[in-house]
Structures are given as structure tokens and as C-alpha cells.
Amino acid sequence: MGYKKQVFRSLAMVTQLGISVMTPIFLCIFAGCWVDNHFGTKTVLLFLLLGVLAGGRCGYHMAKITFLAGEKDDRKEREEQNRSRKEPKYEPVSRPKPMSRVRTSGNGKTSENVRVSGDVISSVPGEGLSAQEEVKMTAEESHDQ
């Protein structure tokens, strides 16, 4: 896709370059002929030289702008390619990590793993405890020590 864009940009530059170089030359020749007819002087060559210089300046300016625009587009494409390489190709899943708590017995050893989901704490062996009951049990275990 970038190659086609560059080809069309070059084609447009050639067309604009031809028009922007030839227009000052023809205008200066016309102005020189008009001055010669009205005042009887021979200044067509002077106006022709002025037209060639103006056309050269316009052509240089047009080419410079076109090449800078091409470099800017190339830089943007390279940055987009670098960003696409750094970003993962898949959408990361945003899931909250399930909370887990480990109940300890009075001697410091872990007795069983307990999973928390919402307000109900379910222990691995089977019975579901609410968060308030769990706090009460923990408080009783700490008083027992």
C-alpha cells in the first residue's frame, strides 16, 4: 500500500513540477513582450532569465515539500509497524484473581485451604460459611491460644 501511495505522489509531483516551473517562464515572457511593445525596449531576455530563475526556485521548493511529506509518511508507517510488533496480537483477558485464604490452626500449621467467593466462604471439605461466621471462628481460635 505504501508503494502505490509513493507512485501516485511522484506522479503528482511531476505534474505540479512541470506546471510550477513553466508558469513563471511563460508569464515573464508575456510581461517582457508587453513591456517591449509599450515602451520599445528589448527586455524579453531579461524577463526570460527572471522567469527561469523563478521557475527553478518554484521547482526546488515543490520537490523539497514533496520529499519531506514522503519521509514523514514513511516514518509514520515505520512507527505503526513497530507499535504493532510490540502489542500482543490477542486481547488480554481482564479477570479478577480469585481470593484465597489459608486458615491456620492454633499451632501455626495450615489445616485446610479456604476459597472466598463473594460473601460466602466455602471450605474444601464441604460446608459453606459466611464471612461473619469465619471472622467469629478466627476470633475464637485466637482466644483459644
Secondary structure, DSSP 8 states (H G I E B T S, - for coil): -HHHHHHHHHHHHHHHHHHHHHHHHHHHHHHHHHHHHHH----HHHHHHHHHHHHHHHHHHHHHHHHHHHHHHHHHHHHHHHHHHHS-SS---------EEEEE-TTS-EEEEEEEETTEEEETTS-EEEHHHHHHHHHHHHHH-
